[in-house]
Amino acid sequence: MGPADIDGAPVTCVASEIPGAPTTPVGLGHIIGIAGAHRNACVAVWKNGALQGATELERLTRVRHAGLQLGYFPEAALEAIGGRDWHDADAFVVAEEDVDLPASADPIRVGHHAAHAAGAFLTSPFDRSAVVVCDRHSASEISVWLGHGTALCDQHWPWSGTGFARLYADCAAILGFSREGQEHRVETLARIGRPRHVERLAQLWRYENNRLDLCPGWEGQLAQLVEGAGGPTANRADVACSVQHQLGRLLLALLEDVKAALDVGHLCLGGGLFYNTYLNTLVEQSRLFERVFVPINPGNAGLAAGAALALAGDHPPAGAASLSPFLGPGYTAEEIKQTLDNCKLTYDYVSEADAIERTVAALKRGRLVGWFQDRMEWGPRALGHRSILADPRHPHVLENLNLFLKKGDRHRAYGLSVLVEQLGQHFVGPEESQFMQYEYALREPQLLSSALPAGASTLRVQTVGPSASLFYRLHQRYADDTGVGALINTSFNGFLEPIVCSPRDAVRVFYGTGLDLLVIGRFLVVK
């Protein structure tokens, strides 16, 4: 069953989602998007035809998943990303009904799914694409859009009932994780499991006529599988793996219908479900679509940028590089020096070449390195500006990261950053993964076996190309010495903290954890 009006003329999100709004964003040259009514609050600034900055509030408040307080205006966050002239904005825009800003802000409201769709399509390199949004915070949990140029047309897909994101969150709860902020632990657990329950789940969950047909009482039957024989971690891992496999099958069934209805070659994915790298990879490798795009921040934090883009109607030229992941706060060398001096630290100020040499030397000795450069990432992944780096060949690398830094589950795997030119040599998977949005199997598991927890066969990967400059040259230099241009790359944060934002955050985490070397700009601090 297809959409209600596939051939209808595309309309922009502005026209279709804001009653009485103009069909073109006349006079809107400066737009501020705000998201996160209850958690994962974020701000974004669109100005001079482009997104100039974006950041999550948690990076500044240091409270994980911080949401907006009632009647609160995120002035400090806007100023941190260069939005000191926010008073002069032409419009404030939100995509959640319960975002409560001061009356003076008078925000424009766009549809929740419209903002997700805009955040996906309008940051993609595609001129024409299907857009599928899956989240659990709207009356309809699935929506399908057709993007063309700067226009997005809601296809009014006749979805009914529970969507994939809600089903996944319910499974996370049965597996012992919170529905709010811990769904990713299902994905982590699934990597060490086997899909031995997938056929049982196929009897409980089906996709028919644009809805999930869920067997009554399925929750209890899933709980029984979790409690079965074989040890608690092994059981939960096998159930988690089976959940992902069956949910992936059903998602592909929906996408087959979308492909048949819209007959387009490209696909963009939006909504919190697509933080899941297993599902992203499954979709990309299915070859249902010629190319698939997953945005930097597909979940609700990304609504700040998506709402601003929806109102602006902005889109890069077809084939252009997608939105930068480095739109957060940045700090000058003088600001970094002031922090180090204020903390009475001893440091070296070196050339970029020396910083790379000393970092590579430390990594080869099994040291953990805090790497802090330029503007902070926005979105959940550390991509080389606020990263902790380690040698993936070191026999105790996972133990060191878990014991001295992350205090994570023993089965936890960490992402890798890999020279894009070496990707096909060492890994099997999509052609590139600039935002660490896909997972990969190792061609020779023994090569980086220390980076794989027992039972795991895949890892999240970020591909690093020449545009990454210093981070790329670091990987090149490491490859010169080791033959492998891959490093463990995990987020620079302390236990149960957000990613570090400021130099002072970096210093505090450096001395509060088992990090050995801090490379902050061209300043080096050693314990």
C-alpha positions, 0 to 999 in steps of 0.5 A: 500500500503506497502513499496517499498522493505520490504525484502531488506537487512538492511543497516546502516544509514551511508551507506545509507545516506552518499555518499562514507562513509564506511559501518562501522564507522572504526576509528570514536571513537569521534563524535560531532553531531550538530543540529538547523540551525534556532531554537532549536540548540543542540550539542551532544558528542559520545565518548568511545561507548556512548553518553557522553553529550548533551545540547540545546544552549538556556540553555546557551545563555538564549534565548528561541529556539536559533538557530545556527548563520551562520558560528558559532561553538558552542564551549561553549556548547560543553565545558559545557558538558565536550567536551573540547577536541572537537578539537580532534573529529574524525568527526562532523556530521549534519542532516540539509542542512542549518547548516552552520559551519566554513569550518574547521569543515568540517561536514559530513551530514546524512539524516534528517529523517535518524537522526530522525530514529537513535535517536529513534531506537538506543536509544530504548531497542528494537533489532528489530522495525519499526520506523516511522518519522513524521516531516515537514522539509523534502521533504517527511514528513513521512518515515518508517524504519526497525531497526535491531541490529545496522542497519536501513533500509529505507523502501522507504515508498511512502508517498505523500504530506502534513504530520501529523506534517505540518497539526498540525502546520497549525491547530495551526496557525488557532487556533491563535498560532505560527507554530514555537514553540507554537504547544504544546499549542494546546495540552494544550488547547485540554485537556479542550475541547470536540471532538464535531467537529470530524465528521466534520473534518473527512469529511475534512481530510482523509487518503487514499493510503499513503497520507492525502486527504485534502478537498480544503478550509479546513482551512477556514472551520476550522476557522469558527468552531473556531469563532462559538458560545459558547465563545472564549476559549470554542470554541478553546478548542473544535476545538483543541480537535477535531483536535487531535482526528481526526489527531490521527485517521489518524495516527493510519490508517498509523500505521496499514499499517506499522504494516501489511507491516513490521510485527514487534512487536515494534515501535519507533517514531521520529520527532517533532510530537511526543512531543505530549503526546496525540498522543503518548498515543493514539498510545501506548494504541491502542495495534497495537504494543506490545511496543512503544518507544518515545525518550527523544528528538524526534524533531529537537534538538534531531538530534544532538544525532541522527546524531552522533548515525547514524554515530557511528552505536551504539545501547545498548543491547536489553532490556537495559535501554534507553539513560539517559535524564541527559546529560547536564551540571553539577556543583560541590558543590564547584561551587554551593557554590561559586555562592551562596557566590558571590551573598551574600546569606544566606544558609544552607548546609544539609544532603540529608535526611534533604534536603528531610525532609525540602522539604516535609515540605515546599511542604505540606505547599503549598510552591513552590520549585525550585529543582536543582540537578546533570546534567541538562536534555536535551530535553523539559521536566523537569524530576527531575534535573531542576524542580519546585515542588508543592503539587498537593493537595493544593487548589490553586496550579494552581493559585500559579503557574500561578500567581507567576511563569509561567504567563500561560493560566488559563487552563494550566495543569502541569505535575506530577512526580509519584512513579512508584509503585503507578502509577496503583493505581492512574492513568489509562494509559501506564505502565510507562512514564519515560520521561513524554511522555504519559498522564494519566487519574486519577482513582479518580479525586477528589484525585488530583482535584486541579491539574486539570484545569476545564474541563480537565481529563488527565495529563502528567505523569513522572514515578519515579523509584529507579534509580532516587535515590534522587528524588525517595526518595523525592517522597517516603517521601512525600508519607509516609506523604500524602499517594500519591507519586505524585508531580507537576513537571514543568520546573525550569524557569522564564516566557518566559525563557529556563530551568535553567542550572547553579546555577546562573540561578537558583538563578536569577529565584528564586529571580525573581519569587514567589518560596519559597525554593531553593534546589540546591544540598545540599544547601537550600535557603529560602526567 
